[in-house]
């Protein structure tokens, strides 16, 4: 599955997972990306869009 939003470009970010004993291992944070049908220039297309863009109305969904 895609790990970036095709509207805003939000992608994965990396950092450290810190345990209780303060040992560090690498981990990633992935955005909540959904595959939705979007109207683009009047034609429906499938795009990977993060839920923040869906909620804020940056894309027009094809229902």
N, C-alpha and C positions, 0 to 999 in steps of 0.2 A: 504494500500500500504506500501511496505517496506520503512523504513526511514534510511537505511544505504546502502552504496555501498559494494558489495560483492568482489570488486577488491582491493580497497585501505582501506576499513573499515571506511570511513568517515560517521559520523552519526550526530544526532541532537546535537546542543549545546544550552544551556539555558542562560538567562540573564534577565535583567530588561528592560521593556518598560518605558521610562521616558517621562512624559507629559510636557506640557509647564509650568505648575505650579510645576513641579519637583516631582510629585507623582510617585511612582514606583509600577508596577505590573509585575508579571513574564510572560515571553514569551519564545518561542523557535525559533531557526533558523534551518530549515531543508534543506539538500542538494537537488539539482535538480537531482532526481533519475529516470531513465527510465528503463523499462523492455524491453530488447533487446535479440535477438538471437546471441549467441557468439560461436565461434569455440573454443572448449577446447579439446586438444589432438586429433584433427581431427573430433570430433563429435559435432554437434550443440546442444547447451543447452540454456535455457532461464535463464538470470540472471538480477538482479537489479544492474545497473551500473550508476554512476554519470556522468554527462555530461563532467566533467573535464577529466575523464579517457577515455571517448569516443573521445574527441577532441585531446588528446595527443597521442592516438594510443596505449594505454596500453592493449587494447583488440582487437581481430580480429573479426569483425562482419561477420556473415553468411548471405550473400545476395542471 
